[in-house]
Amino acid sequence: MDNVDKPRKTPGCARPAPGPALTRRHALLTLARLEQSYPEATCALQHTSPWQLLVATILSAQCTDQRVNQVTPALFARFPAPAQLAVAPVAEVEGLIRSTGFFRNKAANLIGCARTVVEHHRGTVPQTMAELVALPGVGRKTANVILGNAFDVPGMVVDTHVGRVARRLGWAQSGQPEGVERELCRLLPRNRWTGTSHVLIWHGRRCCRAQTACCSACPVQERCPRIGVIRAR
């Protein structure tokens, strides 16, 4: 997973005028077309349990999902559960996750998270937003990933791709992740939140890219106001 980027301050990033692009009906029709274009859109982090997904999501900060998926098998083989990771040597954890970047902070967060899960949640990943964000290294984005993908509790994950695509579509105006999350949650039905996150992430990676958007190949080009788009092809 990617961290949220800050939108460029250009005339194109001005507040969109009220209109059909901001209505739920228009957004749902656009979303339906994106869903048809990316039927395989799902969480790219490989996991077999809520705990593994939590660890993988913490590691995904400033790192690609592909790299995380290369690292986690050895980490989970060595420390398969929170109880083992809670007492793991810091240097060993750092060595196992070094290639994900910021490995010292991530190792400290992983060990601290494991200890908290063991000491306060009997070794089980909690299932509420309040409890999840109280864990070391866990913010709202990570918590929403866990809620939506491990516990089937709708959560709107806002990473760099979701924020960028939502602003370009006119679905959100905020430059901050929590602001975008609030706007998208107001715009879309609750039961669509998790799936919407996946679809917007896939669209942002494959088509609506940060530097040069592939507008000519976009499945929703005629429905998109292209707010903030600087370069397109």
Secondary structure, 3 states (H helix, E strand, C coil): CCCCCCCCCCHHHCCCCCCHHHCHHHHHHHHHHHHHHCCCCCCCCCCCCHHHHHHHHHHCCCCCHHHHHHHHHHHHHHCCCHHHHHCCCHHHHHHHHHHHCCHHHHHHHHHHHHHHHHHHHCCCCCCCHHHHHCCCCCCHHHHHHHHHHHCCCCCCCCCHHHHHHHHHHCCCCCCCHHHHHHHHHHHCCHHHHHHHHHHHHHHHHHCCCCCCECHHHCCCHHHCCCCCCCCEC
